[in-house]
Amino acid sequence: MRNLVGDPAAAEMQKELDGKLSDWMKREGDGWALDWTAQVEDAGRLYTYRTFHTVAEYLEWAEKHPNLAP
């Protein structure tokens, strides 16, 4: 596998895929910013300390950090 981001030969494809992603996000009401540093809101929960891939992972972290969990 080879990352094609920034490859001039793939620029048109990247532009097309970025457009499709933006359109899908608008249709689905996905409010996540494309800025990965933005806080993520999920049903009233705001995740600012790290990325959690599962609810179980978040709950485990929250149990160890009760003063930081919302």
N, C-alpha and C positions, 0 to 999 in steps of 0.2 A: 504494500500500500504506500501511496505517496500523497502527501498533503499538497493540493493544488492551489491553496489560497495564495494569492499574489502572483500566480503564474499567468502571464499575459495571454497564453494560449487558452486558458480556462476562464478568462474574465467574463465572457458573454454567458457562459453556463452559471457562474457564480451570481451574476446579476439576475438571471432568470430565477434561480433557486431562492435568492434573497427576497425577490418579489413574491414568489409563491408562499414563502414562510410568512411574510408580512400580511398577505391577503388572508391566509388561514388564521393567523392570530386575531385579525380584525373580525372575521366571521365567527370565531369561537369566543370572542370577548376575552381573550387572553391579555391581561393587563401587565404581564411581566415585561419589564424593560429589557431591551437588548443589551443594556449595560450590565454585565455580570456582577458589578459591585453594588447594584441596587438591592435594597432589602426585598425579601420575598414575603408576600402576604398570602396566607392560606386559611380561609375560614376564620379570620380574626387573629390568627397567629402570625407573628412577624419573626422571621428567621434572619438574624444578623450576625451570628457568631461563626457559623460554618454551614456547609451544605449537607443536608440529610437526604439520603436516597430512599429511606423507608421510614414509616412512622415508628417502628420498633427502634431504629437507630436514633431517632430524635428523642424518644422517651428514655432510652438508656442514657443519653447525654444529659437530658433535663434532670434525671434523678441524681446524677453526679454533680450537677451545677444548679442547685435550686435557687440560688440568688441571682442567676442570669436568665433562667427560663421565664417566659411571660406568664 
